[in-house]
């Protein structure tokens, strides 16, 4: 497995864990922290859309790249939705 794929798998795992923490603890986070978390997850989700499209080019491990981008995108979107819902409560 190439080192770039290993690094991206590790980064995807970290993003997934951070998104899970944001989803589970969203109501206990203050507004500035929720905003900072959203500012991290939104660009990452956009990058995953671009990466998912680029993963359709021929090459080694392209299926793994698609899965990494898709799972990371879904985790970021779930975190953004949960942060938005938690921020709307008084």
N, C-alpha and C positions, 0 to 999 in steps of 0.2 A: 504494500500500500504506500503511495507517495506521501511524503511529509506534509504537503499542502492539505491533503485530505484528512490526515490525522489531526492537524491543527484546526481545521474547520469543524471536524466532529467534536473536538473539545470545546471550541467556541460555541457551537450550537447547543451542546449540553449545558454550558454555563448560562446561555441565554434562556434555555428552557427552564432551568432551575430558578433563575431570577424572575421569570414570568410567573412561575408557580408560586413563588413567595408573594409577588405583587397581587396575584389573584386571591390568595388565602388571607393576606393581611391588609387588604385594600381599605377596609373601614377603619383600621387603626392608624393609618398613615395620615400625616397632615397634608394640607393642600399643596404646599411647596414641594414636598417629597413626591406626591402623586404627579405633579406637573413635571418634575425632573425625570421620573420614571417613564412618563408618556413621551418625553423628549428623547429618550433612549429607544423606546420600543417602536415608535412611528418610523424613524429613518431605517431602522433595522428591518422592519416589515417591508418597506419599499425596496430595500436592497435585495431582500429575498425574492421579490417578484422579478426583478431584473436577473438575479442568479438562476432562478428556476427556468426562465426563458433561455438563458445562455447554456444551461445544462442539456439542452436538446441538440447541441452541436456534437458531432462525432468525437469520440474519445474514450479513454479508459475510465471506468467507474462512474459513468454518467448517470446511471440509475441511482447510485448512492448519493451523488450530488443532488439529484432531484428530491430524494427523500429528506435530506438534511435541510434544504431550502423550504420544502413544504411544511415540515414539522416546525421549524423555527418560525415561519410565517404564521402558522395557526396559533402557536403559543403567544406570539407578539400581539396578534389581533385579540385573542382571548384576554390577555392582560390589559390591553387598551380599553376593551369594552368593560371589564370589571372595574378598572380605575375610574372610568367615566360614570358608571352606575354608582359607585361608592361616593364620588364627588358630588352627585346630585342630591344626596340626602342632607337634610338640615342638621 
